[in-house]
Every structure is written in structure tokens, then in C-alpha cells.
């Protein structure tokens, strides 16, 4: 019972946060989500490349960006 209530409260808080996000940003909300996803992907790619170098992987061709 306690877990169900915590799950319900968490769901309501997330739904409220999402509603406020879309209300505040309006038509730009999708652009902001895409921008955050792109930035996250770039950081994750850099982290994975660093990890591969630490493991001894050698790139096959030279990177020309970032």
C-alpha cells in the first residue's frame, strides 16, 4: 500500500512537471527537448570515445570534428 501511494504521488508530480514545462515553453518545448537530447548525445559520445581509448581501442580513421 505504501509503495503504491509513493508511485501515485511520483506520477502526479511528473505529470505536473511536464504540464508546467509545456505551459512555460509553449511551442518551443519540442525544440528544447531536441536540443537537450542532442547535447546529451554529444556528451555521451565523448564519454564513450574516452572509455574506448582507455580500453585500448584504436580509431580506424581520423576524426575531423569535435
PQR file of N, CA, C, O and H, with PARSE charges and radii, in Angstrom:
ATOM      1  N   UNK A   1       0.829  -1.195   0.000 -0.4000 1.5000
ATOM      2  CA  UNK A   1       0.000   0.000   0.000 -0.0000 2.0000
ATOM      3  C   UNK A   1       0.878   1.266   0.000  0.5500 1.7000
ATOM      4  O   UNK A   1       0.603   2.224  -0.723 -0.5500 1.4000
ATOM      5  N   UNK A   2       1.927   1.249   0.817 -0.4000 1.5000
ATOM      6  CA  UNK A   2       2.809   2.401   0.919 -0.0000 2.0000
ATOM      7  C   UNK A   2       3.528   2.668  -0.409  0.5500 1.7000
ATOM      8  O   UNK A   2       3.667   3.818  -0.823 -0.5500 1.4000
ATOM      9  H   UNK A   2       2.151   0.471   1.404  0.4000 1.0000
ATOM     10  N   UNK A   3       3.984   1.591  -1.077 -0.4000 1.5000
ATOM     11  CA  UNK A   3       4.666   1.743  -2.364 -0.0000 2.0000
ATOM     12  C   UNK A   3       3.721   2.261  -3.440  0.5500 1.7000
ATOM     13  O   UNK A   3       4.115   3.065  -4.285 -0.5500 1.4000
ATOM     14  H   UNK A   3       3.871   0.657  -0.740  0.4000 1.0000
ATOM     15  N   UNK A   4       2.477   1.801  -3.408 -0.4000 1.5000
ATOM     16  CA  UNK A   4       1.502   2.255  -4.399 -0.0000 2.0000
ATOM     17  C   UNK A   4       1.233   3.747  -4.259  0.5500 1.7000
ATOM     18  O   UNK A   4       1.099   4.455  -5.257 -0.5500 1.4000
ATOM     19  H   UNK A   4       2.156   1.148  -2.722  0.4000 1.0000
ATOM     20  N   UNK A   5       1.155   4.219  -3.029 -0.4000 1.5000
ATOM     21  CA  UNK A   5       0.920   5.640  -2.791 -0.0000 2.0000
ATOM     22  C   UNK A   5       2.117   6.472  -3.248  0.5500 1.7000
ATOM     23  O   UNK A   5       1.946   7.529  -3.855 -0.5500 1.4000
ATOM     24  H   UNK A   5       1.264   3.644  -2.218  0.4000 1.0000
ATOM     25  N   UNK A   6       3.314   6.002  -2.960 -0.4000 1.5000
ATOM     26  CA  UNK A   6       4.523   6.715  -3.397 -0.0000 2.0000
ATOM     27  C   UNK A   6       4.600   6.757  -4.920  0.5500 1.7000
ATOM     28  O   UNK A   6       4.995   7.771  -5.494 -0.5500 1.4000
ATOM     29  H   UNK A   6       3.454   5.144  -2.467  0.4000 1.0000
ATOM     30  N   UNK A   7       4.228   5.670  -5.570 -0.4000 1.5000
ATOM     31  CA  UNK A   7       4.232   5.620  -7.032 -0.0000 2.0000
ATOM     32  C   UNK A   7       3.193   6.582  -7.611  0.5500 1.7000
ATOM     33  O   UNK A   7       3.457   7.258  -8.605 -0.5500 1.4000
ATOM     34  H   UNK A   7       3.907   4.845  -5.104  0.4000 1.0000
ATOM     35  N   UNK A   8       2.037   6.640  -7.001 -0.4000 1.5000
ATOM     36  CA  UNK A   8       0.989   7.554  -7.461 -0.0000 2.0000
ATOM     37  C   UNK A   8       1.430   9.007  -7.295  0.5500 1.7000
ATOM     38  O   UNK A   8       1.232   9.817  -8.201 -0.5500 1.4000
ATOM     39  H   UNK A   8       1.822   6.091  -6.194  0.4000 1.0000
ATOM     40  N   UNK A   9       2.018   9.343  -6.166 -0.4000 1.5000
ATOM     41  CA  UNK A   9       2.486  10.710  -5.926 -0.0000 2.0000
ATOM     42  C   UNK A   9       3.593  11.075  -6.905  0.5500 1.7000
ATOM     43  O   UNK A   9       3.611  12.184  -7.439 -0.5500 1.4000
ATOM     44  H   UNK A   9       2.179   8.686  -5.430  0.4000 1.0000
ATOM     45  N   UNK A  10       4.512  10.150  -7.143 -0.4000 1.5000
ATOM     46  CA  UNK A  10       5.585  10.400  -8.098 -0.0000 2.0000
ATOM     47  C   UNK A  10       5.031  10.633  -9.499  0.5500 1.7000
ATOM     48  O   UNK A  10       5.483  11.535 -10.205 -0.5500 1.4000
ATOM     49  H   UNK A  10       4.497   9.249  -6.709  0.4000 1.0000
ATOM     50  N   UNK A  11       4.070   9.837  -9.897 -0.4000 1.5000
ATOM     51  CA  UNK A  11       3.443  10.007 -11.207 -0.0000 2.0000
ATOM     52  C   UNK A  11       2.744  11.348 -11.348  0.5500 1.7000
ATOM     53  O   UNK A  11       2.829  11.997 -12.390 -0.5500 1.4000
ATOM     54  H   UNK A  11       3.702   9.104  -9.324  0.4000 1.0000
ATOM     55  N   UNK A  12       2.050  11.760 -10.290 -0.4000 1.5000
ATOM     56  CA  UNK A  12       1.368  13.055 -10.320 -0.0000 2.0000
ATOM     57  C   UNK A  12       2.369  14.207 -10.381  0.5500 1.7000
ATOM     58  O   UNK A  12       2.147  15.183 -11.098 -0.5500 1.4000
ATOM     59  H   UNK A  12       1.980  11.233  -9.443  0.4000 1.0000
ATOM     60  N   UNK A  13       3.466  14.100  -9.638 -0.4000 1.5000
ATOM     61  CA  UNK A  13       4.500  15.135  -9.690 -0.0000 2.0000
ATOM     62  C   UNK A  13       5.134  15.223 -11.081  0.5500 1.7000
ATOM     63  O   UNK A  13       5.370  16.320 -11.587 -0.5500 1.4000
ATOM     64  H   UNK A  13       3.647  13.307  -9.056  0.4000 1.0000
ATOM     65  N   UNK A  14       5.409  14.082 -11.693 -0.4000 1.5000
ATOM     66  CA  UNK A  14       5.990  14.071 -13.049 -0.0000 2.0000
ATOM     67  C   UNK A  14       5.016  14.661 -14.066  0.5500 1.7000
ATOM     68  O   UNK A  14       5.414  15.434 -14.937 -0.5500 1.4000
ATOM     69  H   UNK A  14       5.218  13.190 -11.282  0.4000 1.0000
ATOM     70  N   UNK A  15       3.742  14.296 -13.952 -0.4000 1.5000
ATOM     71  CA  UNK A  15       2.737  14.839 -14.868 -0.0000 2.0000
ATOM     72  C   UNK A  15       2.599  16.344 -14.688  0.5500 1.7000
ATOM     73  O   UNK A  15       2.476  17.079 -15.667 -0.5500 1.4000
ATOM     74  H   UNK A  15       3.419  13.668 -13.244  0.4000 1.0000
ATOM     75  N   UNK A  16       2.617  16.801 -13.445 -0.4000 1.5000
ATOM     76  CA  UNK A  16       2.539  18.235 -13.187 -0.0000 2.0000
ATOM     77  C   UNK A  16       3.756  18.967 -13.723  0.5500 1.7000
ATOM     78  O   UNK A  16       3.631  20.051 -14.292 -0.5500 1.4000
ATOM     79  H   UNK A  16       2.717  16.203 -12.650  0.4000 1.0000
ATOM     80  N   UNK A  17       4.948  18.372 -13.541 -0.4000 1.5000
ATOM     81  CA  UNK A  17       6.158  18.985 -14.074 -0.0000 2.0000
ATOM     82  C   UNK A  17       6.135  19.068 -15.587  0.5500 1.7000
ATOM     83  O   UNK A  17       6.561  20.068 -16.165 -0.5500 1.4000
ATOM     84  H   UNK A  17       5.049  17.492 -13.078  0.4000 1.0000
ATOM     85  N   UNK A  18       5.641  18.021 -16.230 -0.4000 1.5000
ATOM     86  CA  UNK A  18       5.549  18.031 -17.695 -0.0000 2.0000
ATOM     87  C   UNK A  18       4.550  19.087 -18.165  0.5500 1.7000
ATOM     88  O   UNK A  18       4.799  19.788 -19.146 -0.5500 1.4000
ATOM     89  H   UNK A  18       5.295  17.209 -15.760  0.4000 1.0000
ATOM     90  N   UNK A  19       3.425  19.198 -17.469 -0.4000 1.5000
ATOM     91  CA  UNK A  19       2.425  20.208 -17.838 -0.0000 2.0000
ATOM     92  C   UNK A  19       3.000  21.618 -17.684  0.5500 1.7000
ATOM     93  O   UNK A  19       2.785  22.475 -18.541 -0.5500 1.4000
ATOM     94  H   UNK A  19       3.222  18.628 -16.673  0.4000 1.0000
ATOM     95  N   UNK A  20       3.724  21.853 -16.599 -0.4000 1.5000
ATOM     96  CA  UNK A  20       4.336  23.168 -16.404 -0.0000 2.0000
ATOM     97  C   UNK A  20       5.410  23.457 -17.461  0.5500 1.7000
ATOM     98  O   UNK A  20       5.527  24.583 -17.944 -0.5500 1.4000
ATOM     99  H   UNK A  20       3.898  21.156 -15.903  0.4000 1.0000
ATOM    100  N   UNK A  21       6.191  22.433 -17.813 -0.4000 1.5000
ATOM    101  CA  UNK A  21       7.214  22.596 -18.842 -0.0000 2.0000
ATOM    102  C   UNK A  21       6.591  23.042 -20.157  0.5500 1.7000
ATOM    103  O   UNK A  21       7.062  23.998 -20.774 -0.5500 1.4000
ATOM    104  H   UNK A  21       6.097  21.518 -17.421  0.4000 1.0000
ATOM    105  N   UNK A  22       5.532  22.356 -20.591 -0.4000 1.5000
ATOM    106  CA  UNK A  22       4.901  22.693 -21.864 -0.0000 2.0000
ATOM    107  C   UNK A  22       4.133  24.008 -21.775  0.5500 1.7000
ATOM    108  O   UNK A  22       4.023  24.726 -22.769 -0.5500 1.4000
ATOM    109  H   UNK A  22       5.149  21.580 -20.090  0.4000 1.0000
ATOM    110  N   UNK A  23       3.609  24.329 -20.613 -0.4000 1.5000
ATOM    111  CA  UNK A  23       2.908  25.601 -20.439 -0.0000 2.0000
ATOM    112  C   UNK A  23       3.897  26.770 -20.488  0.5500 1.7000
ATOM    113  O   UNK A  23       3.609  27.812 -21.077 -0.5500 1.4000
ATOM    114  H   UNK A  23       3.699  23.747 -19.805  0.4000 1.0000
ATOM    115  N   UNK A  24       5.053  26.590 -19.869 -0.4000 1.5000
ATOM    116  CA  UNK A  24       6.052  27.661 -19.814 -0.0000 2.0000
ATOM    117  C   UNK A  24       6.709  27.886 -21.178  0.5500 1.7000
ATOM    118  O   UNK A  24       6.861  29.029 -21.607 -0.5500 1.4000
ATOM    119  H   UNK A  24       5.288  25.744 -19.390  0.4000 1.0000
ATOM    120  N   UNK A  25       7.097  26.807 -21.859 -0.4000 1.5000
ATOM    121  CA  UNK A  25       7.829  26.946 -23.116 -0.0000 2.0000
ATOM    122  C   UNK A  25       6.921  26.982 -24.343  0.5500 1.7000
ATOM    123  O   UNK A  25       7.350  27.424 -25.409 -0.5500 1.4000
ATOM    124  H   UNK A  25       6.973  25.879 -21.510  0.4000 1.0000
ATOM    125  N   UNK A  26       5.701  26.536 -24.216 -0.4000 1.5000
ATOM    126  CA  UNK A  26       4.745  26.625 -25.316 -0.0000 2.0000
ATOM    127  C   UNK A  26       5.211  25.890 -26.560  0.5500 1.7000
ATOM    128  O   UNK A  26       5.557  24.710 -26.504 -0.5500 1.4000
ATOM    129  H   UNK A  26       5.352  26.177 -23.350  0.4000 1.0000
ATOM    130  N   UNK A  27       5.216  26.599 -27.688 -0.4000 1.5000
ATOM    131  CA  UNK A  27       5.550  25.962 -28.967 -0.0000 2.0000
ATOM    132  C   UNK A  27       7.044  25.667 -29.092  0.5500 1.7000
ATOM    133  O   UNK A  27       7.447  24.928 -29.991 -0.5500 1.4000
ATOM    134  H   UNK A  27       4.935  27.558 -27.733  0.4000 1.0000
ATOM    135  N   UNK A  28       7.864  26.224 -28.220 -0.4000 1.5000
ATOM    136  CA  UNK A  28       9.302  25.955 -28.264 -0.0000 2.0000
ATOM    137  C   UNK A  28       9.694  24.715 -27.455  0.5500 1.7000
ATOM    138  O   UNK A  28      10.869  24.348 -27.429 -0.5500 1.4000
ATOM    139  H   UNK A  28       7.536  26.825 -27.490  0.4000 1.0000
ATOM    140  N   UNK A  29       8.744  24.076 -26.806 -0.4000 1.5000
ATOM    141  CA  UNK A  29       9.053  22.940 -25.934 -0.0000 2.0000
ATOM    142  C   UNK A  29       9.717  21.797 -26.714  0.5500 1.7000
ATOM    143  O   UNK A  29      10.687  21.207 -26.236 -0.5500 1.4000
ATOM    144  H   UNK A  29       7.790  24.374 -26.828  0.4000 1.0000
ATOM    145  N   UNK A  30       9.217  21.489 -27.876 -0.4000 1.5000
ATOM    146  CA  UNK A  30       9.800  20.394 -28.658 -0.0000 2.0000
ATOM    147  C   UNK A  30      11.228  20.735 -29.079  0.5500 1.7000
ATOM    148  O   UNK A  30      12.105  19.871 -29.057 -0.5500 1.4000
ATOM    149  H   UNK A  30       8.430  21.967 -28.264  0.4000 1.0000
ATOM    150  N   UNK A  31      11.463  21.992 -29.462 -0.4000 1.5000
ATOM    151  CA  UNK A  31      12.826  22.404 -29.840 -0.0000 2.0000
ATOM    152  C   UNK A  31      13.782  22.257 -28.663  0.5500 1.7000
ATOM    153  O   UNK A  31      14.927  21.846 -28.849 -0.5500 1.4000
ATOM    154  H   UNK A  31      10.751  22.693 -29.479  0.4000 1.0000
ATOM    155  N   UNK A  32      13.338  22.580 -27.471 -0.4000 1.5000
ATOM    156  CA  UNK A  32      14.183  22.463 -26.282 -0.0000 2.0000
ATOM    157  C   UNK A  32      14.469  21.000 -25.977  0.5500 1.7000
ATOM    158  O   UNK A  32      15.592  20.655 -25.609 -0.5500 1.4000
ATOM    159  H   UNK A  32      12.408  22.914 -27.319  0.4000 1.0000
ATOM    160  N   UNK A  33      13.475  20.139 -26.122 -0.4000 1.5000
ATOM    161  CA  UNK A  33      13.678  18.705 -25.892 -0.0000 2.0000
ATOM    162  C   UNK A  33      14.687  18.148 -26.897  0.5500 1.7000
ATOM    163  O   UNK A  33      15.568  17.373 -26.524 -0.5500 1.4000
ATOM    164  H   UNK A  33      12.562  20.420 -26.420  0.4000 1.0000
ATOM    165  N   UNK A  34      14.566  18.534 -28.155 -0.4000 1.5000
ATOM    166  CA  UNK A  34      15.511  18.072 -29.187 -0.0000 2.0000
ATOM    167  C   UNK A  34      16.915  18.596 -28.895  0.5500 1.7000
ATOM    168  O   UNK A  34      17.889  17.856 -29.037 -0.5500 1.4000
ATOM    169  H   UNK A  34      13.851  19.164 -28.458  0.4000 1.0000
ATOM    170  N   UNK A  35      17.034  19.864 -28.487 -0.4000 1.5000
ATOM    171  CA  UNK A  35      18.337  20.440 -28.166 -0.0000 2.0000
ATOM    172  C   UNK A  35      18.992  19.707 -26.991  0.5500 1.7000
ATOM    173  O   UNK A  35      20.179  19.385 -27.045 -0.5500 1.4000
ATOM    174  H   UNK A  35      16.244  20.465 -28.372  0.4000 1.0000
ATOM    175  N   UNK A  36      18.222  19.444 -25.933 -0.4000 1.5000
ATOM    176  CA  UNK A  36      18.760  18.721 -24.781 -0.0000 2.0000
ATOM    177  C   UNK A  36      19.176  17.302 -25.150  0.5500 1.7000
ATOM    178  O   UNK A  36      20.184  16.801 -24.652 -0.5500 1.4000
ATOM    179  H   UNK A  36      17.258  19.705 -25.889  0.4000 1.0000
ATOM    180  N   UNK A  37      18.413  16.660 -26.011 -0.4000 1.5000
ATOM    181  CA  UNK A  37      18.759  15.318 -26.467 -0.0000 2.0000
ATOM    182  C   UNK A  37      20.051  15.341 -27.278  0.5500 1.7000
ATOM    183  O   UNK A  37      20.905  14.471 -27.112 -0.5500 1.4000
ATOM    184  H   UNK A  37      17.594  17.067 -26.416  0.4000 1.0000
ATOM    185  N   UNK A  38      20.194  16.323 -28.142 -0.4000 1.5000
ATOM    186  CA  UNK A  38      21.407  16.453 -28.962 -0.0000 2.0000
ATOM    187  C   UNK A  38      22.634  16.688 -28.084  0.5500 1.7000
ATOM    188  O   UNK A  38      23.671  16.055 -28.284 -0.5500 1.4000
ATOM    189  H   UNK A  38      19.500  17.030 -28.277  0.4000 1.0000
ATOM    190  N   UNK A  39      22.523  17.590 -27.121 -0.4000 1.5000
ATOM    191  CA  UNK A  39      23.646  17.876 -26.224 -0.0000 2.0000
ATOM    192  C   UNK A  39      24.002  16.637 -25.404  0.5500 1.7000
ATOM    193  O   UNK A  39      25.179  16.325 -25.220 -0.5500 1.4000
ATOM    194  H   UNK A  39      21.682  18.104 -26.958  0.4000 1.0000
ATOM    195  N   UNK A  40      22.986  15.936 -24.916 -0.4000 1.5000
ATOM    196  CA  UNK A  40      23.239  14.707 -24.171 -0.0000 2.0000
ATOM    197  C   UNK A  40      23.931  13.654 -25.010  0.5500 1.7000
ATOM    198  O   UNK A  40      24.805  12.939 -24.520 -0.5500 1.4000
ATOM    199  H   UNK A  40      22.030  16.189 -25.066  0.4000 1.0000
ATOM    200  N   UNK A  41      23.545  13.553 -26.269 -0.4000 1.5000
ATOM    201  CA  UNK A  41      24.165  12.590 -27.173 -0.0000 2.0000
ATOM    202  C   UNK A  41      25.628  12.935 -27.426  0.5500 1.7000
ATOM    203  O   UNK A  41      26.478  12.045 -27.468 -0.5500 1.4000
ATOM    204  H   UNK A  41      22.835  14.134 -26.667  0.4000 1.0000
ATOM    205  N   UNK A  42      25.925  14.218 -27.593 -0.4000 1.5000
ATOM    206  CA  UNK A  42      27.321  14.626 -27.797 -0.0000 2.0000
ATOM    207  C   UNK A  42      28.185  14.296 -26.583  0.5500 1.7000
ATOM    208  O   UNK A  42      29.294  13.781 -26.730 -0.5500 1.4000
ATOM    209  H   UNK A  42      25.234  14.941 -27.558  0.4000 1.0000
ATOM    210  N   UNK A  43      27.684  14.589 -25.390 -0.4000 1.5000
ATOM    211  CA  UNK A  43      28.448  14.281 -24.182 -0.0000 2.0000
ATOM    212  C   UNK A  43      28.624  12.774 -23.994  0.5500 1.7000
ATOM    213  O   UNK A  43      29.693  12.316 -23.591 -0.5500 1.4000
ATOM    214  H   UNK A  43      26.784  15.007 -25.270  0.4000 1.0000
ATOM    215  N   UNK A  44      27.579  12.010 -24.283 -0.4000 1.5000
ATOM    216  CA  UNK A  44      27.678  10.562 -24.142 -0.0000 2.0000
ATOM    217  C   UNK A  44      28.657   9.991 -25.156  0.5500 1.7000
ATOM    218  O   UNK A  44      29.409   9.070 -24.836 -0.5500 1.4000
ATOM    219  H   UNK A  44      26.710  12.382 -24.610  0.4000 1.0000
ATOM    220  N   UNK A  45      28.661  10.517 -26.363 -0.4000 1.5000
ATOM    221  CA  UNK A  45      29.587  10.070 -27.390 -0.0000 2.0000
ATOM    222  C   UNK A  45      31.030  10.351 -26.966  0.5500 1.7000
ATOM    223  O   UNK A  45      31.904   9.500 -27.128 -0.5500 1.4000
ATOM    224  H   UNK A  45      28.051  11.265 -26.623  0.4000 1.0000
ATOM    225  N   UNK A  46      31.275  11.543 -26.425 -0.4000 1.5000
ATOM    226  CA  UNK A  46      32.625  11.879 -25.963 -0.0000 2.0000
ATOM    227  C   UNK A  46      33.045  10.958 -24.819  0.5500 1.7000
ATOM    228  O   UNK A  46      34.194  10.517 -24.768 -0.5500 1.4000
ATOM    229  H   UNK A  46      30.565  12.235 -26.293  0.4000 1.0000
ATOM    230  N   UNK A  47      32.127  10.667 -23.907 -0.4000 1.5000
ATOM    231  CA  UNK A  47      32.430   9.779 -22.787 -0.0000 2.0000
ATOM    232  C   UNK A  47      32.748   8.372 -23.275  0.5500 1.7000
ATOM    233  O   UNK A  47      33.689   7.744 -22.789 -0.5500 1.4000
ATOM    234  H   UNK A  47      31.194  11.025 -23.948  0.4000 1.0000
ATOM    235  N   UNK A  48      31.978   7.877 -24.226 -0.4000 1.5000
ATOM    236  CA  UNK A  48      32.215   6.536 -24.753 -0.0000 2.0000
ATOM    237  C   UNK A  48      33.526   6.463 -25.528  0.5500 1.7000
ATOM    238  O   UNK A  48      34.237   5.462 -25.436 -0.5500 1.4000
ATOM    239  H   UNK A  48      31.214   8.387 -24.622  0.4000 1.0000
ATOM    240  N   UNK A  49      33.858   7.504 -26.291 -0.4000 1.5000
ATOM    241  CA  UNK A  49      35.133   7.517 -27.019 -0.0000 2.0000
ATOM    242  C   UNK A  49      36.304   7.491 -26.043  0.5500 1.7000
ATOM    243  O   UNK A  49      37.282   6.777 -26.264 -0.5500 1.4000
ATOM    244  H   UNK A  49      33.281   8.317 -26.366  0.4000 1.0000
ATOM    245  N   UNK A  50      36.207   8.273 -24.956 -0.4000 1.5000
ATOM    246  CA  UNK A  50      37.263   8.287 -23.946 -0.0000 2.0000
ATOM    247  C   UNK A  50      37.395   6.906 -23.312  0.5500 1.7000
ATOM    248  O   UNK A  50      38.508   6.433 -23.081 -0.5500 1.4000
ATOM    249  H   UNK A  50      35.413   8.853 -24.776  0.4000 1.0000
ATOM    250  N   UNK A  51      36.292   6.273 -23.037 -0.4000 1.5000
ATOM    251  CA  UNK A  51      36.322   4.938 -22.419 -0.0000 2.0000
ATOM    252  C   UNK A  51      36.934   3.904 -23.362  0.5500 1.7000
ATOM    253  O   UNK A  51      37.685   3.030 -22.927 -0.5500 1.4000
ATOM    254  H   UNK A  51      35.388   6.657 -23.225  0.4000 1.0000
ATOM    255  N   UNK A  52      36.618   4.001 -24.637 -0.4000 1.5000
ATOM    256  CA  UNK A  52      37.205   3.082 -25.611 -0.0000 2.0000
ATOM    257  C   UNK A  52      38.718   3.266 -25.701  0.5500 1.7000
ATOM    258  O   UNK A  52      39.464   2.291 -25.791 -0.5500 1.4000
ATOM    259  H   UNK A  52      36.008   4.711 -24.991  0.4000 1.0000
ATOM    260  N   UNK A  53      39.173   4.539 -25.675 -0.4000 1.5000
ATOM    261  CA  UNK A  53      40.618   4.781 -25.685 -0.0000 2.0000
ATOM    262  C   UNK A  53      41.286   4.197 -24.454  0.5500 1.7000
ATOM    263  O   UNK A  53      42.380   3.640 -24.546 -0.5500 1.4000
ATOM    264  H   UNK A  53      38.567   5.332 -25.601  0.4000 1.0000
ATOM    265  N   UNK A  54      40.637   4.318 -23.300 -0.4000 1.5000
ATOM    266  CA  UNK A  54      41.195   3.744 -22.067 -0.0000 2.0000
ATOM    267  C   UNK A  54      41.299   2.224 -22.150  0.5500 1.7000
ATOM    268  O   UNK A  54      42.188   1.621 -21.549 -0.5500 1.4000
ATOM    269  H   UNK A  54      39.748   4.770 -23.225  0.4000 1.0000
ATOM    270  N   UNK A  55      40.381   1.608 -22.903 -0.4000 1.5000
ATOM    271  CA  UNK A  55      40.392   0.153 -23.045 -0.0000 2.0000
ATOM    272  C   UNK A  55      41.373  -0.300 -24.118  0.5500 1.7000
ATOM    273  O   UNK A  55      41.587  -1.499 -24.296 -0.5500 1.4000
ATOM    274  H   UNK A  55      39.658   2.098 -23.391  0.4000 1.0000
ATOM    275  N   UNK A  56      41.971   0.651 -24.836 -0.4000 1.5000
ATOM    276  CA  UNK A  56      42.978   0.299 -25.819 -0.0000 2.0000
ATOM    277  C   UNK A  56      42.493   0.240 -27.251  0.5500 1.7000
ATOM    278  O   UNK A  56      43.242  -0.179 -28.133 -0.5500 1.4000
ATOM    279  H   UNK A  56      41.797   1.625 -24.692  0.4000 1.0000
ATOM    280  N   UNK A  57      41.263   0.647 -27.506 -0.4000 1.5000
ATOM    281  CA  UNK A  57      40.750   0.639 -28.876 -0.0000 2.0000
ATOM    282  C   UNK A  57      41.407   1.766 -29.661  0.5500 1.7000
ATOM    283  O   UNK A  57      41.583   2.872 -29.149 -0.5500 1.4000
ATOM    284  H   UNK A  57      40.655   0.988 -26.790  0.4000 1.0000
ATOM    285  N   UNK A  58      41.761   1.482 -30.884 -0.4000 1.5000
ATOM    286  CA  UNK A  58      42.377   2.480 -31.741 -0.0000 2.0000
ATOM    287  C   UNK A  58      41.405   2.824 -32.871  0.5500 1.7000
ATOM    288  O   UNK A  58      40.867   1.931 -33.526 -0.5500 1.4000
ATOM    289  H   UNK A  58      41.618   0.583 -31.300  0.4000 1.0000
ATOM    290  N   UNK A  59      41.181   4.126 -33.096 -0.4000 1.5000
ATOM    291  CA  UNK A  59      40.261   4.504 -34.180 -0.0000 2.0000
ATOM    292  C   UNK A  59      40.840   4.125 -35.537  0.5500 1.7000
ATOM    293  O   UNK A  59      42.048   4.200 -35.758 -0.5500 1.4000
ATOM    294  H   UNK A  59      41.617   4.851 -32.564  0.4000 1.0000
ATOM    295  N   UNK A  60      39.961   3.719 -36.433 -0.4000 1.5000
ATOM    296  CA  UNK A  60      40.400   3.304 -37.774 -0.0000 2.0000
ATOM    297  C   UNK A  60      40.669   4.493 -38.684  0.5500 1.7000
ATOM    298  O   UNK A  60      41.518   4.414 -39.571 -0.5500 1.4000
ATOM    299  H   UNK A  60      38.979   3.658 -36.253  0.4000 1.0000
ATOM    300  N   UNK A  61      39.964   5.577 -38.475 -0.4000 1.5000
ATOM    301  CA  UNK A  61      40.183   6.755 -39.309 -0.0000 2.0000
ATOM    302  C   UNK A  61      40.220   7.995 -38.426  0.5500 1.7000
ATOM    303  O   UNK A  61      39.722   7.979 -37.300 -0.5500 1.4000
ATOM    304  H   UNK A  61      39.274   5.641 -37.754  0.4000 1.0000
ATOM    305  N   UNK A  62      40.803   9.055 -38.935 -0.4000 1.5000
ATOM    306  CA  UNK A  62      40.953  10.266 -38.148 -0.0000 2.0000
ATOM    307  C   UNK A  62      39.624  10.999 -38.043  0.5500 1.7000
ATOM    308  O   UNK A  62      38.894  11.132 -39.026 -0.5500 1.4000
ATOM    309  H   UNK A  62      41.207   9.069 -39.849  0.4000 1.0000
ATOM    310  N   UNK A  63      39.321  11.470 -36.846 -0.4000 1.5000
ATOM    311  CA  UNK A  63      38.114  12.272 -36.631 -0.0000 2.0000
ATOM    312  C   UNK A  63      38.359  13.664 -37.158  0.5500 1.7000
ATOM    313  O   UNK A  63      39.454  14.206 -37.015 -0.5500 1.4000
ATOM    314  H   UNK A  63      39.914  11.362 -36.048  0.4000 1.0000
ATOM    315  N   UNK A  64      37.346  14.243 -37.765 -0.4000 1.5000
ATOM    316  CA  UNK A  64      37.503  15.587 -38.308 -0.0000 2.0000
ATOM    317  C   UNK A  64      36.681  16.620 -37.548  0.5500 1.7000
ATOM    318  O   UNK A  64      36.715  17.800 -37.897 -0.5500 1.4000
ATOM    319  H   UNK A  64      36.456  13.802 -37.881  0.4000 1.0000
ATOM    320  N   UNK A  65      35.950  16.212 -36.527 -0.4000 1.5000
ATOM    321  CA  UNK A  65      35.137  17.146 -35.752 -0.0000 2.0000
ATOM    322  C   UNK A  65      35.149  16.744 -34.288  0.5500 1.7000
ATOM    323  O   UNK A  65      35.406  15.592 -33.940 -0.5500 1.4000
ATOM    324  H   UNK A  65      35.923  15.253 -36.244  0.4000 1.0000
ATOM    325  N   UNK A  66      34.870  17.699 -33.463 -0.4000 1.5000
ATOM    326  CA  UNK A  66      34.791  17.577 -32.009 -0.0000 2.0000
ATOM    327  C   UNK A  66      36.030  16.905 -31.501  0.5500 1.7000
ATOM    328  O   UNK A  66      36.171  16.702 -30.295 -0.5500 1.4000
ATOM    329  H   UNK A  66      34.661  18.635 -33.746  0.4000 1.0000
TER
END
